[in-house]
Amino acid sequence: PRMLRRIWQREIEALNDLDVFVLTPRGEEQLRGASTTVGTDEIDLLVRVDGILTAGQIRAAMGAAAPTGFDRILARLLEGGLIARQESDPFE
């Protein structure tokens, strides 16, 4: 567990505006389920994650509505397994 925590910490620290994220099955469940275990700021970001827009584009599109602590919330979604980084296609 301690080693995994360090790996997650490095991954979270390495977040940048060019990262593209996708919903995981767990994230999709949060959006489609009758009840949710995350707050409104997290839901607001989850509905915008589409596997196409970068984190920076999502933040810019939200404008003044972007939650305070955008990066922290994004990191929490990543750490909680609700989103994952979109792997880039080496042939693109």
N, C-alpha and C positions, 0 to 999 in steps of 0.2 A: 503493500500500500504506500509506503513512503516513497519508493522509487516512482510509482505511478503518479503520485502527487507532484513530484519534481518535473516529470514529463509534461503533465497538464499545465503546470505553472509556466514552463518555458513556452508552451504553445499559446497560452493566454497572453503572455507578455509580448509575443510576436505578432499580435493582431495589428493589421494595418488597413487603411482605407481601400486598398486594392483587393482585399480578400473577398471572395464570393462564397456565400453560404447556401446550403440546402437544408430543408427540414428533414429530420430523421423521422422514423416511424413514431417515436415518442413525441416529437414536436407536432406531428400531424394529429396525433391523438389528443393533444392539448387543445388544438383548434376545433376538432370535430366532436369531441366528447361532450357529454351533458354537463360535466363539471371540470374545472381547471384547478391546478395547484400553483399557478404562477400569477403574478400581479398584472395590473393593466398595462404597465410600461412594457413588460415582457411580451404580453399578447400583441401589443401594438407593433413591436418589432417582428414577432413571429409571422404576422399576416403579411409583412412586406418581404420576407425572405423568399426568393423565387429561383435561386440557382443561376440567375442572370445578372442582376444588379450587384455592384460591389457595395461594401459597407459604406464607403464614402458617398456613393450615389444615393443609397437609402437615407443617410444622414442629411444630405443636401435636399432631397425630395421632401423630407419631413420639415425642413426649415425650422421655424421657431417652435414647432410642435415636437421636435426631437427632444426626448427626455434628457434631463440632466443626468450625467453619468452614462451616456450612450455606450461608451466602450466597456464600462463595468457591466452593464446589462447584457451586452453582446457576449462578453466573456462568461457571464453566469449561464447564459443559454448554451454556450459551447460546453462549459464544464458540466452542466446538467444533462448533456446528451440530447438536447432538444434541437440543436442545429449541428452541422458538420461543415468543414471546409469543402468546397467543390474542388475536386481534383482536376487540374488542368489537363487537357488532351495534348500530348506531346506532338501530335500530328497536325494540330491547328496552326 
